[in-house]
Structure formats: structure tokens, C-alpha cells
Amino acid sequence: MTVDLTKENCDAEVKQSDIPVVVDFWGPQCGPCMALKPKYHEIAEKYAGKVKFCLVEAPANKRVSINFKVMGLPTILFWKNGAEVARLGGPDATPENITAKVEEMIA
């Protein structure tokens, strides 16, 4: 299960979360984003209850993208205890790298 973030809910869902959070910034015109999406949902299912997985449709939520300093797509942010602990972007935003970062956060 994933949470769609907007400017109204992003602070509560990410910065105030009791569990680690992964945020996927994506766009409907971004080929790599669309290719990653099914794998992202699989990873979210695997870690359900341990890590919160969120999505931001960047073009529709420009303010959220700006606030998180997202400059390109796809960008994956990793948050723990209210702070960003890691970031993957572009070709580094692979299912394998996302899973590795999630494992680091919950270890």
C-alpha cells in the first residue's frame, strides 16, 4: 500500500512518521518512472508495516517537489526519524538499490 503525497499531507506522512518512509517522485511522461512503478509497489508490499511508501506525482505537486529539492525524475527519498537519510536519482533509482536502502533503514 502506498500513500499519495500532496502539500497538505506531506509533513504529517513523511516528517512526522513513526516508521521509516520512502518517497517516490515520478511523472507520467517519465519512461524510467513508469517502468519502476510496478516494482516499487512490490517492494512496498514486501515491507508493509515496517516502512511507509509514498508517491508524489511531481508535475502535479510542484510545491512538494520544490520543498524536497527534487530536480529530476525519478527521485527516491529515504526518511527516518523526521530526517532525510538517503536519496537515489536517475539511473541509480533501481529496485535493487531501493531495496538495499530500505534494508539499511530497518536494520
N, C-alpha and C positions, 0 to 999 in steps of 0.2 A: 504494500500500500504506500502511496506517495501523497504528499501534501503540495498543492499548488500555492505558491507564494505570490503575494501582492504587497504593495506598500503598507496596506492596513494590517497584515498579519505577520510580516517577515520578522520583526523584532521578537514577538512572542514565540514564534515557531523555531527560530534559529538561536538568537542570543540568550533567550531565557529557558531553553530546553534543558531538562534534567538528564537527557541521554545525548550521546554524540549525534551530530547532524551532517548529512551530505546534501549539498545543493547543486543541482544540475541546471546551468544556464544554457538554454537551447533556443533555436529559432526554426520555424517551419521551412525556411528556404535554405537551411544549412544541411547539406548532404551528410557530413560526418555525424551531426547531431541526431538526424533521423535514423542512421544506421546504429548508433549507440543506444537509442531509446529502449528497444526490447531487452537488451542485456542489462541495462540499468534497472529495469523493472524486475528482472530475475534476481539481481543482487539484492534489491530492496526486499523481495520475498524471503530470501535466504536469511537476512539479518533482521527480520521483523521482530520488534520488541526490544532489540538491543541497540539499534541505530535508527534514527528518523531520516527518511529520504524525501527530499523536496525537489520541486521543479519550478523553474522560472522561465516563462516564455519571454525572452529578453526584449524582442521588439515591442511587445505589448506592455512591458513593465520597465520602461527606460529608467525611471527613478530608482527602482530596486537595483538594476544593473549598475547605475552610476554610484549608488551608495556602497556597493560591494566592490567597486573599482574593476568591473569586468569590461575588458577591452576587446575581446574576441570570443568566438564560439567554436566548438563547445568549451565551456569552462566549468570545472567541478571544484567546489569549495568544501573543505572539511572543517567542521567546528566542534569544539569540545570545551565544556565549562565556560561558554559565553565568548570564546575567542577563536579566531581562525587559526588552525594549526597546520594546514597544508592546502595546496592548490595545484590542480592539473589543468593544462590547457592545450588546445590544438591536438597535434598527433600524440601527445602524452596522455590524453583522456581516453584510455583504453579500459575495457572491462577488467583486464588483469591488474592494471595499475590502481584502479578504483578499489578492487577487492583487497589488494595489498595494503592500501592506506586505511581501509576500514578495519582490517585485522590489526594494524598498528594502534588504532584508536581504542579498540576494545580489549587489547592485551593487558 
